[in-house]
């Protein structure tokens, strides 16, 4: 900088005057100039000294700063007043793994995380332009490529005039803190999300019942349209009057530091009543008081389901305990695990005595034990339904009574047995009645046979013998009267008349008998011979079983319907069955086999055969077999086959017998599907 | 003429009640015929009867019942049973009970006379 007076210029007037003035002026200028030069020199000296002082000060200052910057452990950079990096310390170079030159271009590289760069550039640019300190957080790339969070603070260094000399920037690694904050933020957000999305009501209730905080689920549970409508209200008002005091005590106990659990009813804002359960713990609030932090759950549906289940269980128990049947269940391996009260009462044992494998045998009659256990074990193995008639101990009369035991397995989807469920029914009385019925049936069958066959013949004999007796007596008397002397002719005539009358009586008896056997009309219906046969078998099955006859049937599938008198044909079949059964009375048990077979026969006929393995037929009886009053049996009148043949012939059919190749005989009849003419058939019987 | 022995016939068959008395009278007996055991017991002839010809299968009280009733009353009468139900087992049973004879209908006049003679002990 230069300081000096401007050059002085003047106009030429007169020489002398001019010269004098010039001399005067020059004198003045010289004085003045010398004066100014001296001042200027002094000033220059002063300025130089000043500059030297300032430069020295700056040199000292900068040198110290550089030294400090290089030696501090943090990451530091210094920048020119325009923001260009002109110095970075070693820690920063080491962190970034980059040279000063590279770091000088941080604004275009990846030193700052790309996501942070635009924001950083904006803050930085604004800071440099305004000269205000800047402070931001950003991720910086480490030498290995990982980004870590830094707090970046920039401060300007100014000279005495306030001009910015340089910027100092301090980078502090805040990654740990930042991550912790993130985690915390995340965790808080999660918690809030959990609370807000949980279907349970989360609430904070003050000691006086004021609702301080509640989640959306809580508002919904209370039937409130929004959370805001709930806050600040007294929660006690929601609790039903009958539960309110209990709830108040509960709340106060929680606020006094206890944890707790309570079930109670509320009335929702829409008036609906709900059953809630709540778990609560004390929570210290910001103002230092203790409130109740509670989680409430609407268990109305669960309670109702429980009530329904209880009711259903009660009904089932009622059913199982009042049903007049003994019930039991067993594990897949057959161990009893349940008996109903009736079962226990019946046997007089307690549950422990009846539980377990084989315990059931305690109540069985010793004679039934083996077969029952065998059958039960077999069912356990195969999963087949179990059924047995056993004598079971009955405590009330300390006797064994006949019972029917049934059990069925409950299977899973793979067919494995999960459980056995069984019943026991006392059928003692029924069985006795059945036995009596069987006796009665047998007696009745016998009576029928005796009535239809034996008594018939007896009455025939009686009916015929009575008039015969009269005839003989009268004839004898008549002879004696005629032989007397004198002959009593009048008496003889009278007795002879009576003889004739009695002979007519005898003739009438015979006529009545014939009518009885043949009948005038054959009433027929369309019928299935197989059905009729099955009915007869059903009627006589118990009889056959008692005589240990093993019955086999081979009933043809293609048998046509026939037109016949059903009852009469059944009498014939019954008669053949009885004869066959009687014929096998002398055969060993287990070999009494009886085969009933039906078949189509030639000429639109059907045939039924009854084959036995009994005493068989000897040749000399064959022709007498169907005569009335012929019998090979010690008991019997020999009417059955005769009547049977009459019936079959009336149907236009044929009844015959033949010896088997092996033991026994076969009786058979064959009848046309439709009798040709009933009258002819009846006539044929009369003629035979 | 000596008093003729009274023979009573009890049979529910009319032809027997008609034919037998004629024959018996011809044999020389006095005869009374009854259609039932009850009618006989109710009559005055019980104590007068020397021989009873009695049908086995009577309606109501049977022949054997009547015989037992008479024994019970200590009024036993020699009895010839007659029956249309021919059965030897019936015969032996009746004889064991004290009957004189049991004839199967129809029987001959000679058989009847033999039986009566045996019953009355007159031979």
Interface residues (C-beta under 8 A of the other chain):
Chain A: X458 X461 X462 X465 X466 X467 X468 X469 X470 X471 X472 X473 X474 X476 X477 X480 X481 X484 X491 X494 X495 X498 X501 X502 X505
Chain B: X13 X15 X16 X18 X19 X20 X22 X23 X26 X57 X82 X84 X85 X86 X104 X105 X106 X107 X108 X109 X112
